[in-house]
């Protein structure tokens, strides 16, 4: 699904504010992570943790960027599976994912810088780990690369929508969506500076060997509103079918815009359908519109459930998740829950369904 953006003067960002006072307060367990100090202190500390690779190291790691090792397309370029030596040079080689800057230039370079800016300082069990980076000005021009921990089970998108994978079991779906919610709650509420991912969708939720989810692709991320503002004004970017209506209409971006995106993904988890599917009948192409025919308390609610689940799911939990999704999809951003509230509700739903 293609990304889109609108170029209008009124949507242009204000002058970028300094990324200062980047620190955390943890009032709730789901927002766990390191206690951040000022961004300058954190940058200094992280400089010792992020590895700086040479281009030759990454070329060797990916066997000269072998097409057979290409495992996907990131937000700005190809992603390759590779192996690197541990930082201390001892032990077994480490599996990594190497992202190579698209040669198309400025947009890719901007997104590369954004990923370094945010992933260079974020630490959370449900956020992808950035291991290091590389820049080189060589025969093919200026190239930028990022090196991440390797995720063995590809993405939520692959497992929900591709027939090449067996259907995701119900409990695994709940585990994944809860982890994704915790990642967004951490970005929105676990830091003194809000971070808005701005492109939340199933392809950005990567899965570890045991299906622990990790949020990735921070190339479009940006700081949220400051100084009491309710939103930031920016050009509209994201993926059609996931961007909140007020964001598309006005360019006003807030954490509640991302809550709307999460509501869409909740319905994808339930239904196994994409947010937009032009191959379906006209009345079913928009998932958000189609599910309105089958509200949570409706006797035909089961019609929205993914047929690949069979009957191996809790109908009570599914109804509660549908109600939560509807709250996230409220027309008014002010009426949508915060992501910490979404996490709390999901934890309760999962606990009750397992009793």
C-alpha positions in Angstrom: 0.0 0.0 0.0 1.5 3.3 -1.1 2.4 6.2 1.2 0.9 9.6 0.3 1.5 13.2 1.2 0.0 16.5 0.4 2.0 19.6 -0.2 0.1 22.7 1.0 1.5 25.8 2.7 -0.8 25.5 5.7 0.5 22.0 6.4 4.2 22.9 6.6 5.9 22.2 9.9 6.8 25.0 12.2 10.5 25.5 12.7 11.8 22.3 14.3 12.0 22.6 18.0 15.0 21.3 19.9 14.7 17.7 21.1 15.4 18.7 24.7 14.6 17.3 28.1 14.1 13.9 26.7 13.3 12.0 29.9 10.8 9.6 31.3 8.6 9.1 34.3 7.1 5.7 34.8 3.8 5.7 36.6 2.5 2.6 34.9 4.4 -0.7 34.3 3.5 -0.9 30.6 5.5 2.2 29.9 8.7 0.6 31.3 12.1 1.6 29.8 15.2 3.4 30.8 15.1 6.7 32.7 16.1 9.3 30.1 18.1 12.4 31.1 18.6 15.4 28.8 19.0 14.5 25.1 22.6 15.7 25.1 23.5 13.4 28.0 21.6 10.5 26.4 23.3 11.0 23.1 26.7 10.9 24.8 25.8 7.7 26.6 24.3 6.0 23.5 27.3 6.9 21.4 29.1 4.1 23.3 26.3 1.7 22.6 25.7 2.3 18.9 28.2 0.8 16.6 29.7 2.6 13.7 30.2 0.1 10.8 32.4 0.5 7.8 30.7 0.0 4.4 33.0 -3.0 3.7 31.8 -4.7 7.0 28.2 -4.4 5.9 28.9 -5.4 2.3 30.6 -8.5 3.7 27.8 -9.1 6.2 25.2 -9.2 3.4 27.4 -10.9 0.8 27.6 -7.8 -1.3 23.9 -7.1 -0.8 23.0 -10.4 -2.3 19.4 -10.2 -3.8 18.8 -13.6 -2.2 19.3 -12.1 1.2 16.9 -9.2 0.5 14.1 -9.7 3.1 12.0 -6.7 2.5 11.5 -3.1 1.7 11.8 -0.5 4.5 10.4 3.0 4.6 13.3 4.3 2.5 15.2 1.3 0.9 15.9 -2.3 0.7 16.4 -4.5 3.8 18.9 -7.4 3.8 19.6 -10.2 6.2 23.2 -10.3 7.4 25.6 -11.6 10.0 28.1 -9.5 11.9 30.7 -10.2 14.6 29.8 -9.3 18.2 31.1 -5.9 19.3 33.8 -7.5 21.4 34.8 -9.8 18.5 34.0 -12.9 20.5 31.2 -15.5 20.3 28.9 -16.5 17.6 28.0 -14.2 14.7 24.9 -12.1 15.2 22.0 -12.1 12.7 21.0 -8.6 11.7 18.8 -6.7 9.3 20.7 -4.1 7.2 18.7 -1.2 5.7 20.3 0.5 2.7 19.3 4.1 1.8 17.4 4.3 -1.4 19.3 6.1 -4.1 16.4 8.5 -4.7 18.1 10.9 -2.4 16.7 13.6 -0.1 13.5 11.9 1.2 15.4 8.7 2.0 18.2 10.6 3.6 15.8 12.7 5.7 14.1 9.5 6.9 17.4 7.9 7.7 18.3 10.8 9.9 14.9 10.6 11.6 15.4 6.9 12.4 18.9 7.6 13.9 17.5 10.5 15.9 14.7 8.5 17.5 15.9 4.8 17.6 19.3 6.0 18.7 17.8 6.9 22.1 14.6 4.8 22.5 14.7 1.6 24.5 11.6 -0.5 25.1 10.9 -4.3 24.8 8.4 -3.5 22.0 10.5 -1.1 20.0 13.0 -2.4 17.4 16.7 -2.1 18.6 19.1 -0.1 16.5 22.5 -1.7 16.7 24.5 0.8 14.6 24.8 2.7 11.4 27.1 3.5 8.5 27.6 6.4 6.0 29.9 6.4 3.0 30.6 8.6 0.1 31.8 6.2 -2.6 31.4 5.1 -6.2 27.7 5.0 -6.0 27.4 8.3 -4.3 26.5 9.1 -0.7 25.0 6.0 1.1 23.5 5.6 4.5 22.8 2.3 6.2 21.2 1.2 9.5 21.8 -2.1 11.3 19.0 -3.6 13.4 18.4 -6.7 15.5 17.0 -9.4 13.2 13.3 -10.3 13.5 12.8 -14.0 12.7 9.0 -13.9 11.9 8.7 -11.0 9.5 5.8 -8.7 10.1 2.2 -8.7 11.4 1.1 -7.9 7.9 2.7 -11.0 6.5 1.0 -13.3 9.0 -2.4 -11.6 8.8 -2.8 -11.3 5.1 -0.4 -13.7 3.3 -1.6 -17.1 2.4 2.1 -18.2 2.6 1.8 -18.3 6.4 -0.5 -20.3 8.6 -3.3 -18.3 10.3 -2.2 -16.5 13.5 -3.8 -18.2 16.6 -6.1 -16.0 18.6 -3.9 -15.8 21.7 -0.9 -14.8 19.5 -2.9 -12.0 17.9 -3.8 -10.7 21.3 -0.1 -10.9 22.4 1.0 -9.0 19.4 -1.6 -6.2 19.5 -1.0 -5.7 23.3 2.8 -5.4 22.7 2.2 -2.9 19.9 -0.1 -0.9 22.1 2.6 -0.8 24.8 5.1 0.5 22.3 2.8 3.4 21.3 1.9 4.2 24.9 5.6 4.4 25.6 6.1 6.8 22.7 3.1 9.0 23.6 3.3 9.0 27.4 6.5 7.4 28.7 8.7 10.4 27.8 8.7 14.1 28.5 8.6 14.7 24.8 5.8 13.0 22.9 6.8 11.0 19.9 4.3 10.2 17.1 5.2 7.3 14.9 3.0 8.7 12.1 2.9 5.5 10.1 1.5 2.8 12.4 0.3 -0.2 10.4 0.8 -4.0 10.5 3.9 -3.9 8.2 5.6 -1.8 10.9 5.0 -4.4 13.6 7.9 -6.9 13.3 7.8 -10.3 15.1 10.6 -12.1 17.1 11.0 -15.8 17.1 8.4 -16.2 19.8 6.1 -13.6 18.2 7.0 -10.8 20.6 6.2 -7.6 18.6 8.5 -4.7 18.0 7.5 -1.4 16.4 9.8 -0.4 13.5 10.2 2.1 10.6 10.6 5.4 12.4 11.4 7.3 9.2 8.3 9.4 9.4 8.2 9.9 13.2 8.2 13.3 14.7 7.9 15.1 18.0 4.4 15.7 19.3 2.9 19.0 20.4 4.7 21.0 23.1 4.0 24.0 25.4 0.3 23.1 25.9 -0.5 22.8 22.1 -3.0 20.1 21.2 -1.4 19.3 17.8 1.4 20.0 15.4 0.7 21.2 11.9 2.5 19.2 9.2 2.1 17.9 5.7 0.0 14.8 5.7 2.1 11.6 5.4 1.3 8.0 6.1 -0.5 5.1 4.4 -4.0 5.4 3.0 -6.5 3.6 5.2 -4.7 4.2 8.4 -4.4 8.0 8.6 -7.0 9.7 10.9 -9.7 11.8 9.1 -8.8 15.1 10.9 -5.2 14.6 10.0 -6.0 14.2 6.3 -8.4 17.1 6.3 -6.3 19.7 8.3 -2.7 18.4 8.7 -3.2 18.6 12.5 -1.3 15.7 14.0 -1.6 14.5 17.6 -1.2 11.3 19.5 -4.9 10.8 19.1 -4.4 10.6 15.4 -2.3 7.5 16.0 -5.0 6.1 18.3 -7.3 6.1 15.3 -4.7 4.1 13.3 -4.5 1.6 16.1 -8.3 1.2 16.0 -8.0 0.3 12.3 -5.4 -2.3 13.1 -7.6 -3.8 15.9 -10.3 -4.5 13.3 -7.6 -6.0 11.0 -6.6 -8.3 13.9 -10.2 -9.4 14.3 -11.2 -9.8 10.7 -8.0 -10.7 8.9 -9.0 -8.1 6.3 -6.9 -5.2 5.1 -8.0 -1.6 5.9 -8.5 -1.0 2.2 -9.0 -3.9 -0.2 -10.1 -2.8 -3.7 -10.5 -6.5 -4.7 -13.6 -6.8 -2.6 -17.1 -5.6 -3.5 -17.5 -1.8 -3.3 -19.4 -2.0 0.0 -16.6 -4.0 1.6 -13.5 -2.2 0.3 -13.2 0.0 3.4 -12.9 -2.2 6.5 -13.8 0.7 8.9 -17.1 1.3 7.0 -17.9 -2.4 6.5 -17.7 -3.4 10.2 -20.3 -0.7 11.0 -22.9 -3.2 9.8 -22.0 -5.6 12.6 -21.6 -3.7 15.9 -20.2 -5.5 18.9 -23.6 -6.3 20.4 -25.2 -7.3 17.1 -26.3 -11.0 16.7 -24.3 -11.1 13.5 -21.2 -9.7 14.9 -19.4 -12.9 14.2 -19.5 -12.1 10.5 -16.5 -9.8 10.8 -14.3 -12.5 12.4 -11.4 -13.9 10.4 -12.7 -17.3 9.0 -9.2 -18.7 9.2 -9.6 -18.6 13.0 -12.4 -21.2 12.8 -14.1 -21.2 16.2 -10.8 -21.0 18.1 -11.4 -17.6 19.7 -13.3 -16.0 22.5 -16.4 -14.3 21.1 -16.7 -12.2 24.4 -13.2 -10.9 24.1 -13.7 -10.2 20.4 -16.8 -8.1 21.2 -14.9 -6.1 23.8 -12.0 -5.5 21.4 -14.5 -4.3 18.8 -15.9 -1.8 21.4 -12.4 -0.6 22.1 -11.7 -0.2 18.4 -14.8 1.8 18.0 -13.6 4.1 20.8 -10.3 4.5 19.0 -12.1 5.4 15.8 -14.3 8.1 17.4 -14.8 11.0 15.0 -13.7 13.4 17.7 -10.0 13.0 18.7 -10.8 14.2 22.2 -13.2 11.2 22.7 -10.5 8.7 21.8 -8.7 7.0 24.7 -5.1 7.5 25.4 -2.8 4.6 24.5 -2.1 3.8 28.2 -5.9 3.4 28.6 -5.9 1.1 25.5 -3.2 -1.0 27.1 -5.1 -1.2 30.4 -8.3 -2.3 28.6 -6.5 -4.9 26.5 -4.8 -6.3 29.5 -8.2 -6.7 31.2 -9.8 -8.3 28.1 -7.0 -10.8 27.8 -7.0 -11.6 31.5 -10.8 -12.2 31.6 -10.7 -14.3 28.4 -8.1 -16.6 29.9 -9.9 -17.2 33.2 
